Amino acid sequence: MKLVGNWSYPTNIRFGAGRIAEIGDACAEAGIQNPLLVTDRGLAELPVTKKTLDLMAAAGLGRAIFADVDPNPNEKNLAAGVAAYHAGKHDGVIAFGGGSGLDLGKMVAFMSGQNLPVWDFEDVGDWWTRADSDAIAPIIAVPTTAGTGSEVGRASVITNSETHVKKIIFHPKVLPTIVIADAELTVGMPAFITAGTGMDAFAHSLEAYSSPHFHPMSQGIALEGMRIVKDYLPRAYKDGADIEARSQMMAAAMMGATAFQKGLGAIHAISHPLGAVYNLHHGTTNAVVMPPVLRMNRVLIEERIAHAADYMGIAGGFDGFYDYVMALRAEMGIPETLSDMGVGRDRLDELVNMALADPSCGGNPVTMTAENTRALFEACL
């Protein structure tokens, strides 16, 4: 099967190996003549980034890049990015990389024309209506990992550097105008990043599928997203040059991010504060806390997970699904506990409060309380 397509759901997506060559045409379609490529420090000097800058230059778009982006981007990174955007008189952003580069790039485009602080646009009620929609710069998203799915998201996660709390900043026009999903850009991902980002994609679909909210379209997307991860993540992990597996995982990542319009849950509610406080890799953290969250929610999702197991070709209902998750984690060398990742018990009260304040907890099947959330952290440790 030739894995190439042009899709307009949930935005315009140019999917297929080698399609980064279309970056000039994509900028023209988006009305961008002087883009700023935003990525993280780790990617800035890699061949995939230099190739993209070369393609931009060849198309007459310049080679402007901003890469002062932390693994968990914060408002200081954002302010520096907006300053670079204005200094270069740019008219659009190419958000390039994994979750950090994509999230920060989207926010640079969003905040480039706003007068209020970024925290005034947190995903609370209708706060997004405070923004000047006409001042949001066009965005082209180019993912280089297959996990967060931020390339098809209408929000970014920004960490408050003072409070160490992750905030979700939302606006419908933060959804990129065009996505270039080129699996060749993910070939250089180390195995442990392939594992962590892949488990992030799986967690998005799993939590969306388990959420009690009503959204049948997201429910179906989440189910198929989990199946794709099951079939192709082990292949991508074992052979990073497997373009079919890499392509399928890019699709699964976008599916997970589309599906979680239905909601997320305790996996993300506790992973977000852990990432903010301990600077942990988000997808890997999701994988570590996934089994205890499944056990916590079993009373309300056992039958639903059993249906998913049947669809995915896993025998044994809920128990078979749980055993599959444990085996997949072990196969890819995911740490068994949060303690293995350097998390202690000294800040447990703070983490519990942060988890309960996280918007994701509202989509968990079992209502999260101080008591069961603390017990959940203890189980993860």
Secondary structure, DSSP 8 states (H G I E B T S, - for coil): ----EEE-SSSEEEESTTGGGGHHHHHHHHT-SSEEEE--HHHHTSHHHHHHHHHHHHTT----EE----SS-BHHHHHHHHHHHHHTT--EEEEEESHHHHHHHHHHHHHTT--S-GGGGBSSTTGGGGS-GGG---EEEEESSSSS-GGG-SEEEEEETTTTEEEEEE-GGGS-SEEEE-GGGGTT--HHHHHHHHHHHHHHHHHHHH--S--HHHHHHHHHHHHHHHHHHHHHHH-TT-HHHHHHHHHHHHHHHHHGGG---HHHHHHHHHHHHH---HHHHHHHHHHHHHHHHHHHHHHHHHHHHHHHT-SSHHHHHHHHHHHHHHHTT--SSSGGGT--STTHHHHHHHHHHSGGGGG-SS---HHHHHHHHHHH-
